[in-house]
Amino acid sequence: MAHSVRMNIKNPRYQPKDKKMKLFCRIVFLALIVFSCDSGEKRNVEIEGYLKSNHLSPKDYVISKFVDHDYVFVGEQHRIKHEVEFVSAMIPELYKNGITNLAIEYGVSSNQPMLDSLLSMKQWDQDFAYQVASGGFFITWGYQEYIDILKRAWEVNQTIPKGQKRFRIVYLNTDYFPEKRGKAKYGGVDPDMHMSKLLQKEVIDKNEKALIYSGMNHAFTQFHQPFYRSKKGKSFIRYDKRLGNLIHKEYPDKTFTIFLHAPWESRKRNSRRMVRPVNGVIDVCMKYLENKPMGVDINGTPLGQLKSSDSFYSIADEYVTFGDICDGYIFLKPYSEFERVSVANNFYTKENLDRIRKYYIGIGISEKKVNSWTKETIDRIISDEANFLIKGAKRLK
């Protein structure tokens, strides 16, 4: 533990007798402060060495996992610009390597026919893309970077000769009814169960491979996420029916989970504070490795034994290990370089404005207040949602 150092410079017996001594004391004092702050960041030379010698570039790492696996999950923390752009940039690489499906959480399956039509058009239709992307809950997800994923797939398809298999994006999610409660909110189904059935139907039954892109918690394959039983209670359950869990149960040798580097939720109840993965070890190591982007295996390596004792994932135990949570990890940027995704300029036009107002009324905001909101108000609200995690991440730098 770092200890602070205090010097009583007002006490006469600590007063230097000349300017050189005074300057020397100040330098020593500042050095002690710096040492006190830095000593909390312990270097792990073994882990640094392993990362330096055993990584691939992020793109190559994702592709390498398809050699031995068919269903590679990439879990994100949501709304982080460079993460969405990374997945978008993976689309040409996936197609080059024979992977023709990107299954994503960020769209409703009832819009799949429209999505298929969009990706096969001769000309890109941005307004139609906004319509395709705004189904269900994702009326709140009017971010340009997520819509650009659709455009990147369309661009790849423009280069494919007629008669050859095209790249496909599969929307996995359910419809959403904010005014309802329980499963009725999701059209009477469990969202993860719905997503697993869609993946089975649209990818697995066709004997194809897919990159599955979702929030971290849906991407768990072997880890059973802990939940508190109630808002006040201290007891918890372990949930084993996330999308990744369900697919892994049926195809244990064909799944692989990769997390993208981002803060994790805190272990503390009712806290919106974020914490650094595995107690900050990765962040410190990457600083000494000049924050080089890389992908690396976790499970079955020295990194897999790193402990997380302050994250939400550890509430059921004293700690969980990195290897408990994911199979692989991709580092793209340090927190100081995180940026939020941006609201698409014309996403909230007349039709979508009406729909998002209905959404906010459905979750309990007064109709009078919601109806007073302009397009600029909605844009600001959606932008602020994206900004929350970025602010939390930058506090950790």
Secondary structure, DSSP 8 states (H G I E B T S, - for coil): --------TTSGGG--SSHHHHHHHHHHHHHHHHHHHHTTS---HHHHHHHHHS-B-HHHHHHHHTTT-SEEEEEE-SSBHHHHHHHHHHHHHHHHTT--EEEEEEEEGGGHHHHHHHHT-SS--HHHHHHHHTSGGGGG--BHHHHHHHHHHHHHHHTS-TTS---EEEEEE----TTS-GGGGGTTS-HHHHHHHHHHHHTGGGT--EEEEEEGGGG-SS--EEEESSSS---EEEE--SHHHHHHHH-TTTEEEEEES--EEBSSTT---EE-GGGGHHHHHHHHTTT--EEEE-TTSGGGG-EESSBGGGTTSS-EEHHHH-SEEEE---GGG--B--B-TTSSSHHHHHHHHHHHHHTT--HHHHHT--HHHHHHHHHHHHHHHHHHHHHT-
